Amino acid sequence: MDLESLRREYLQGGLHRADLAANPFDQFALWMQQAIDLNLADPTAMTVATVGADGQPSQRIVLLKHVDQRGFVFYTNYGSRKAEELSVNPKISLHFPWHVIERQVKVCGVASRVPLAESLKYFASRPRESQLAAIASQQSRVLDSRTVLLNQFESLKQKFKSGQVPLPDFWGGYRVDASEIEFWQGGAHRLHDRFRYLRQADGSWQIDRLAP
């Protein structure tokens, strides 16, 4: 493969300081809504990066399920690799790769579990099959075969064929309290536009343009 020759120009428009919201969550909401309105595939998909006790970073794709001024929320198995790593080092990074519109958003902060009531509310909103799958999967654990997983899923379908599926105690949400949020817009000749919001001690946000 000749990977060195694969390149393209980014020409969909620039990003200017005057166009930025004073608050990064307002700016993120604007960009997210634009991505949704353009019918981008999986606009809420984000890379979640954590670091293990041995210093090894690890990444995976997770869907953003809520965002407000308090932070970014996603849900997972509390026995998963990401959860185990967050229990040792709660520092986390999120990355939204909106390639089609030549945009990226990077978030750095600290993750903490959301209250049980929030996890319960979201779990109840999920399709029944997704609820059962959350219970059936021992996420990140070695699996002898897919058949084992499917058998567990079918067993749970029978067990809970009538009545509600309960929220498992090993499943719930994390909220990322952001201290840094960067917005990236592709530019011609690799002269991209990057703006970083840094949260200050008084809760305000400092905005800086970064070199591409």
Buried (B, 14 or more C-beta within 10 A) or exposed (E): EEEEEEEEEBEEEBBEEEEBBEBBBEBBBBBBEBBEEEEBEEBBBBBBBBBBEEEEEEEBEBEBBBBEEEBBBBBBBBBBBBBBBBEEBBBBBBBBBBEEBBBBBBBBBBBBBBEEEBBBEBBEEBEEEEBBBBBBBBBBEEEEEEEEBEEBBEEBBEEBEEEEBEBBEBBBBBBBBBBBBBBBBBBEEEEBBBBBBBBEEEEEBEBEEEEE
